[in-house]
C-alpha cells in the first residue's frame, strides 16, 4: 500500500505567501532523490524536535508532528517549465503557516541537504552501483 501524498498545505490558509527562489543545488538534489527513493520522502529534522520535512515533486512542506502534521512552511509552485539550465535558482512560492516559520527556513534546507546526501549514499552504495573503467588501448 502506497502512502498518500501530503495535501494539507493546499487545504489550510497560509498566514503569508511570498514569491521566492530556491537554490538550484537544493532543487536538483531533491528531484534526484525523488526519482531514486520514491515520490514521497518524509525526513525528521534533527535539530527541530517535532518537525518533519515532506518532499514531493510539487511541494516541500515542513510539518509539525505534535500538531497532527499541521503545515508550518511550504515551498511550492516551482517554475521549471522551459528551464534550460541546471545552475540558476528556481522561482517558487513560499507559504508561511506559522508566525515563526521564517526562523527555520535556512536550517531546514541545510538539514535536508545533509539527510538526502546520507539517504542517497546508502541507496547508491558501492554494492549497488559501479563505474565502468575506461578502456586502455
Secondary structure, 3 states (H helix, E strand, C coil): CCCCCCCHHHCCCCCEEEEEEECHHHHHHHHHHHHHHCCEEEEECCCCCCEEEEEECCEEEEEEHHHCCEEEEEEECCCCCCCCCCCCCEEEEEEECCCCHHHHHHHHHHHHHHHHHHHHHHHCCCCCCCCCCCCCC
